[in-house]
Amino acid sequence: MSEDTENSQHSRKAEIERQAKLRRERAAEKLRENLSRRKQQTRARRSGQADETNGLPAAKMDES
């Protein structure tokens, strides 16, 4: 193989590794956020406070 081909392959491998590391870091951050949110919900339930949700509100069964 020529030197250019080896450098090109090496840079591609380095880029793939960099992207994989970024994906792992993003996944770890999301897991930490989720754990924090769940702990906050558990503490709120224990103290009798309402959950502060970020998602969709519960479906209303009264209104037809």
N, CA, C and O atoms as a GROMACS GRO file, in nm:
protein
  256
    1MET      N    1   0.083  -0.118   0.000
    1MET     CA    2   0.000   0.000   0.000
    1MET      C    3   0.087   0.124   0.000
    1MET      O    4   0.199   0.125   0.052
    2SER      N    5   0.034   0.226  -0.058
    2SER     CA    6   0.109   0.350  -0.061
    2SER      C    7   0.088   0.426   0.070
    2SER      O    8  -0.002   0.395   0.149
    3GLU      N    9   0.173   0.522   0.091
    3GLU     CA   10   0.166   0.600   0.214
    3GLU      C   11   0.036   0.680   0.222
    3GLU      O   12  -0.021   0.695   0.330
    4ASP      N   13  -0.013   0.732   0.108
    4ASP     CA   14  -0.137   0.807   0.104
    4ASP      C   15  -0.255   0.720   0.145
    4ASP      O   16  -0.343   0.763   0.219
    5THR      N   17  -0.256   0.596   0.096
    5THR     CA   18  -0.365   0.504   0.128
    5THR      C   19  -0.365   0.473   0.277
    5THR      O   20  -0.471   0.469   0.340
    6GLU      N   21  -0.249   0.450   0.333
    6GLU     CA   22  -0.239   0.420   0.477
    6GLU      C   23  -0.285   0.540   0.560
    6GLU      O   24  -0.356   0.523   0.659
    7ASN      N   25  -0.244   0.660   0.520
    7ASN     CA   26  -0.286   0.781   0.593
    7ASN      C   27  -0.437   0.800   0.583
    7ASN      O   28  -0.502   0.838   0.681
    8SER      N   29  -0.492   0.773   0.466
    8SER     CA   30  -0.636   0.786   0.446
    8SER      C   31  -0.712   0.686   0.532
    8SER      O   32  -0.812   0.722   0.595
    9GLN      N   33  -0.666   0.562   0.537
    9GLN     CA   34  -0.731   0.461   0.619
    9GLN      C   35  -0.721   0.496   0.767
    9GLN      O   36  -0.816   0.479   0.843
   10HIS      N   37  -0.604   0.544   0.806
   10HIS     CA   38  -0.584   0.582   0.946
   10HIS      C   39  -0.676   0.697   0.985
   10HIS      O   40  -0.734   0.695   1.093
   11SER      N   41  -0.690   0.796   0.898
   11SER     CA   42  -0.777   0.910   0.930
   11SER      C   43  -0.923   0.867   0.934
   11SER      O   44  -1.000   0.919   1.015
   12ARG      N   45  -0.963   0.773   0.846
   12ARG     CA   46  -1.100   0.722   0.850
   12ARG      C   47  -1.128   0.648   0.980
   12ARG      O   48  -1.233   0.667   1.042
   13LYS      N   49  -1.032   0.564   1.022
   13LYS     CA   50  -1.048   0.491   1.148
   13LYS      C   51  -1.056   0.588   1.265
   13LYS      O   52  -1.138   0.569   1.356
   14ALA      N   53  -0.974   0.690   1.263
   14ALA     CA   54  -0.975   0.789   1.372
   14ALA      C   55  -1.109   0.861   1.376
   14ALA      O   56  -1.162   0.887   1.484
   15GLU      N   57  -1.164   0.895   1.261
   15GLU     CA   58  -1.294   0.963   1.255
   15GLU      C   59  -1.405   0.872   1.306
   15GLU      O   60  -1.493   0.918   1.379
   16ILE      N   61  -1.403   0.746   1.269
   16ILE     CA   62  -1.504   0.650   1.316
   16ILE      C   63  -1.495   0.635   1.467
   16ILE      O   64  -1.598   0.632   1.535
   17GLU      N   65  -1.374   0.626   1.520
   17GLU     CA   66  -1.356   0.615   1.664
   17GLU      C   67  -1.405   0.741   1.736
   17GLU      O   68  -1.464   0.732   1.843
   18ARG      N   69  -1.379   0.856   1.677
   18ARG     CA   70  -1.423   0.983   1.735
   18ARG      C   71  -1.575   0.990   1.740
   18ARG      O   72  -1.633   1.031   1.841
   19GLN      N   73  -1.640   0.950   1.632
   19GLN     CA   74  -1.786   0.952   1.627
   19GLN      C   75  -1.845   0.853   1.728
   19GLN      O   76  -1.945   0.883   1.793
   20ALA      N   77  -1.784   0.736   1.740
   20ALA     CA   78  -1.832   0.636   1.837
   20ALA      C   79  -1.818   0.690   1.979
   20ALA      O   80  -1.907   0.668   2.062
   21LYS      N   81  -1.711   0.759   2.007
   21LYS     CA   82  -1.690   0.817   2.141
   21LYS      C   83  -1.796   0.923   2.168
   21LYS      O   84  -1.850   0.928   2.279
   22LEU      N   85  -1.826   1.006   2.070
   22LEU     CA   86  -1.930   1.108   2.086
   22LEU      C   87  -2.066   1.044   2.112
   22LEU      O   88  -2.142   1.092   2.196
   23ARG      N   89  -2.098   0.935   2.040
   23ARG     CA   90  -2.224   0.864   2.062
   23ARG      C   91  -2.233   0.809   2.203
   23ARG      O   92  -2.337   0.820   2.269
   24ARG      N   93  -2.124   0.750   2.251
   24ARG     CA   94  -2.122   0.696   2.387
   24ARG      C   95  -2.141   0.807   2.490
   24ARG      O   96  -2.213   0.790   2.588
   25GLU      N   97  -2.077   0.920   2.467
   25GLU     CA   98  -2.090   1.033   2.560
   25GLU      C   99  -2.232   1.086   2.562
   25GLU      O  100  -2.285   1.118   2.668
   26ARG      N  101  -2.295   1.098   2.444
   26ARG     CA  102  -2.434   1.145   2.438
   26ARG      C  103  -2.528   1.047   2.507
   26ARG      O  104  -2.618   1.088   2.580
   27ALA      N  105  -2.506   0.918   2.485
   27ALA     CA  106  -2.590   0.816   2.549
   27ALA      C  107  -2.574   0.822   2.700
   27ALA      O  108  -2.673   0.812   2.773
   28ALA      N  109  -2.453   0.838   2.748
   28ALA     CA  110  -2.428   0.845   2.892
   28ALA      C  111  -2.497   0.969   2.951
   28ALA      O  112  -2.554   0.961   3.060
   29GLU      N  113  -2.493   1.081   2.881
   29GLU     CA  114  -2.558   1.202   2.928
   29GLU      C  115  -2.710   1.182   2.935
   29GLU      O  116  -2.773   1.224   3.032
   30LYS      N  117  -2.768   1.120   2.834
   30LYS     CA  118  -2.911   1.093   2.834
   30LYS      C  119  -2.950   1.001   2.950
   30LYS      O  120  -3.053   1.022   3.015
   31LEU      N  121  -2.868   0.902   2.976
   31LEU     CA  122  -2.895   0.811   3.089
   31LEU      C  123  -2.890   0.886   3.222
   31LEU      O  124  -2.974   0.862   3.309
   32ARG      N  125  -2.793   0.976   3.237
   32ARG     CA  126  -2.784   1.055   3.360
   32ARG      C  127  -2.907   1.144   3.376
   32ARG      O  128  -2.962   1.157   3.486
   33GLU      N  129  -2.951   1.208   3.266
   33GLU     CA  130  -3.070   1.293   3.271
   33GLU      C  131  -3.193   1.211   3.312
   33GLU      O  132  -3.273   1.253   3.395
   34ASN      N  133  -3.207   1.094   3.252
   34ASN     CA  134  -3.321   1.008   3.281
   34ASN      C  135  -3.319   0.965   3.428
   34ASN      O  136  -3.423   0.968   3.495
   35LEU      N  137  -3.205   0.924   3.478
   35LEU     CA  138  -3.193   0.883   3.617
   35LEU      C  139  -3.228   0.998   3.710
   35LEU      O  140  -3.299   0.980   3.809
   36SER      N  141  -3.177   1.116   3.679
   36SER     CA  142  -3.207   1.233   3.761
   36SER      C  143  -3.356   1.263   3.762
   36SER      O  144  -3.413   1.293   3.867
   37ARG      N  145  -3.419   1.256   3.646
   37ARG     CA  146  -3.562   1.281   3.636
   37ARG      C  147  -3.643   1.179   3.717
   37ARG      O  148  -3.737   1.214   3.787
   38ARG      N  149  -3.605   1.052   3.706
   38ARG     CA  150  -3.675   0.948   3.781
   38ARG      C  151  -3.658   0.965   3.932
   38ARG      O  152  -3.753   0.945   4.008
   39LYS      N  153  -3.538   1.002   3.975
   39LYS     CA  154  -3.516   1.025   4.118
   39LYS      C  155  -3.601   1.142   4.166
   39LYS      O  156  -3.658   1.138   4.275
   40GLN      N  157  -3.608   1.247   4.085
   40GLN     CA  158  -3.689   1.364   4.120
   40GLN      C  159  -3.836   1.325   4.131
   40GLN      O  160  -3.905   1.369   4.223
   41GLN      N  161  -3.885   1.244   4.040
   41GLN     CA  162  -4.024   1.199   4.045
   41GLN      C  163  -4.050   1.116   4.170
   41GLN      O  164  -4.153   1.132   4.235
   42THR      N  165  -3.957   1.027   4.204
   42THR     CA  166  -3.972   0.943   4.322
   42THR      C  167  -3.976   1.028   4.449
   42THR      O  168  -4.060   1.005   4.536
   43ARG      N  169  -3.888   1.127   4.459
   43ARG     CA  170  -3.888   1.216   4.575
   43ARG      C  171  -4.018   1.294   4.584
   43ARG      O  172  -4.072   1.313   4.693
   44ALA      N  173  -4.069   1.338   4.470
   44ALA     CA  174  -4.195   1.414   4.468
   44ALA      C  175  -4.310   1.326   4.515
   44ALA      O  176  -4.396   1.373   4.589
   45ARG      N  177  -4.312   1.202   4.473
   45ARG     CA  178  -4.419   1.111   4.514
   45ARG      C  179  -4.413   1.086   4.664
   45ARG      O  180  -4.516   1.081   4.731
   46ARG      N  181  -4.291   1.069   4.717
   46ARG     CA  182  -4.276   1.042   4.859
   46ARG      C  183  -4.323   1.159   4.943
   46ARG      O  184  -4.379   1.140   5.051
   47SER      N  185  -4.300   1.280   4.895
   47SER     CA  186  -4.336   1.398   4.974
   47SER      C  187  -4.478   1.445   4.943
   47SER      O  188  -4.524   1.543   5.002
   48GLY      N  189  -4.548   1.377   4.853
   48GLY     CA  190  -4.688   1.408   4.825
   48GLY      C  191  -4.708   1.518   4.723
   48GLY      O  192  -4.821   1.561   4.703
   49GLN      N  193  -4.603   1.564   4.658
   49GLN     CA  194  -4.617   1.667   4.557
   49GLN      C  195  -4.654   1.605   4.423
   49GLN      O  196  -4.630   1.487   4.399
   50ALA      N  197  -4.713   1.686   4.336
   50ALA     CA  198  -4.748   1.639   4.203
   50ALA      C  199  -4.622   1.628   4.118
   50ALA      O  200  -4.527   1.705   4.136
   51ASP      N  201  -4.622   1.532   4.026
   51ASP     CA  202  -4.510   1.518   3.933
   51ASP      C  203  -4.512   1.633   3.834
   51ASP      O  204  -4.619   1.674   3.787
   52GLU      N  205  -4.396   1.684   3.804
   52GLU     CA  206  -4.386   1.786   3.700
   52GLU      C  207  -4.340   1.716   3.574
   52GLU      O  208  -4.222   1.685   3.557
   53THR      N  209  -4.434   1.692   3.486
   53THR     CA  210  -4.402   1.617   3.365
   53THR      C  211  -4.362   1.711   3.253
   53THR      O  212  -4.405   1.826   3.248
   54ASN      N  213  -4.279   1.661   3.165
   54ASN     CA  214  -4.238   1.735   3.046
   54ASN      C  215  -4.311   1.684   2.924
   54ASN      O  216  -4.311   1.749   2.819
   55GLY      N  217  -4.374   1.567   2.936
   55GLY     CA  218  -4.438   1.503   2.822
   55GLY      C  219  -4.582   1.546   2.805
   55GLY      O  220  -4.623   1.651   2.854
   56LEU      N  221  -4.658   1.464   2.735
   56LEU     CA  222  -4.798   1.491   2.710
   56LEU      C  223  -4.880   1.471   2.836
   56LEU      O  224  -4.850   1.383   2.917
   57PRO      N  225  -4.984   1.552   2.855
   57PRO     CA  226  -5.069   1.532   2.972
   57PRO      C  227  -5.153   1.404   2.955
   57PRO      O  228  -5.170   1.354   2.844
   58ALA      N  229  -5.203   1.354   3.064
   58ALA     CA  230  -5.283   1.231   3.059
   58ALA      C  231  -5.411   1.257   2.979
   58ALA      O  232  -5.463   1.368   2.978
   59ALA      N  233  -5.460   1.153   2.913
   59ALA     CA  234  -5.583   1.166   2.834
   59ALA      C  235  -5.700   1.192   2.928
   59ALA      O  236  -5.708   1.133   3.036
   60LYS      N  237  -5.789   1.279   2.885
   60LYS     CA  238  -5.907   1.311   2.967
   60LYS      C  239  -6.020   1.221   2.924
   60LYS      O  240  -6.059   1.221   2.807
   61MET      N  241  -6.074   1.144   3.018
   61MET     CA  242  -6.181   1.050   2.988
   61MET      C  243  -6.317   1.118   2.995
   61MET      O  244  -6.413   1.064   2.939
   62ASP      N  245  -6.333   1.234   3.063
   62ASP     CA  246  -6.460   1.299   3.082
   62ASP      C  247  -6.516   1.359   2.955
   62ASP      O  248  -6.636   1.351   2.930
   63GLU      N  249  -6.431   1.418   2.876
   63GLU     CA  250  -6.476   1.489   2.757
   63GLU      C  251  -6.494   1.392   2.641
   63GLU      O  252  -6.399   1.322   2.604
   64SER      N  253  -6.615   1.386   2.585
   64SER     CA  254  -6.642   1.295   2.475
   64SER      C  255  -6.663   1.371   2.347
   64SER      O  256  -6.688   1.310   2.243
   0.00000   0.00000   0.00000
